[in-house]
Amino acid sequence: MQEYYFYILYSAILNKFYIGYTANLEERLRKHNSNHKGFTGRNNDWKIVYKESYPTKELAYERERQIKKWKSKIRIQELIARNGSDPPDL
């Protein structure tokens, strides 16, 4: 059965988070860190700081939309910290 991931990336250079979902986390991170047009293509220091797995693409996408609505670095850091990861210092 295919797994899908909701994920949060962090760039220390930009001091920004990126929120997304994918079926292949390693390949998606590689693409984020490649030189491409778009928000994450400006630099290549993106790191996965949080992830959740889901059985369907729809559930992973729903979680992405939920977190993006927060529009809050503090809430994102709290989510990361509650789940055992050290949130990046902002």
N, C-alpha and C positions, 0 to 999 in steps of 0.2 A: 504494500500500500504506500502510495506517495505521501510524503510529509511536506508541509508548507511551514515557512517560518515568518514570523513577525520579528523585526530586528531594529535595533537602534545602533547607529554608528556615531563616533565622535571624532572630530578633527581638532587637535590641539593648536594647529596653526591658525585655523579660522575661529576656534573657540565656539564651535557650532555642533549641533546634533543633526543627524539625518535619520528619518524614520521610513521604513519600507517593509515590503514582504516579498518572498521569493520561494521557489521550490529548491534552489541550489544555492545555499548560503556562501560556500567557498567561491564559486564562480561569480556570484553577484558582488562579493567584496573585491575580487580581482578587477571587475569592470569599474567599480567605483574608484579604485585607485589607479586606473589607466587614464591617459590623457584623452579626454573626450569632451564634447560640448555638454554643457549642463552644470548644475550646481556642484556636484562632487568632483568634476573633472579639473577643477582649478588647482588642486594639490593632491598628493598621494599618501597622506598620513592617516587615512580613515581606519579606525579600529572598531571591531564589534565590542560594544560594552554591555549589550543585553540582547537576549533572544527568547522567544517562546515558540513551541511547535504546535501545529494544528493539523487535523486530519483532512481539512479541505481548504482550497484556495479562498473560498468565500469567507470562512472564519478568520483566516489570517488577514485578509483585506479589511474585514470589519474591525479587527483589533487595531490595525494601522490607522483607520479613519478615527477611531475613538481617541487614540493617543494624540493624533494631530490636532484634534479639536481643543486639547488642553492649552496649546500655545504658551507653555510655561516650562522654562528650563528647570525651575525648582521642582515641579511635580515629576518631571522626567528623572531628575537626580534621585528623588525619593523612591521612585519605582525601581531604579537600578539598585539602590542601597537596600531596599526591603528584600530583594531577592539574592542577597549575598555577594554582590559585586561592589567594588569601590567606585562610586561615581567620580567622574573627572572633576578636578577643581576648576571652578570658573572664576 
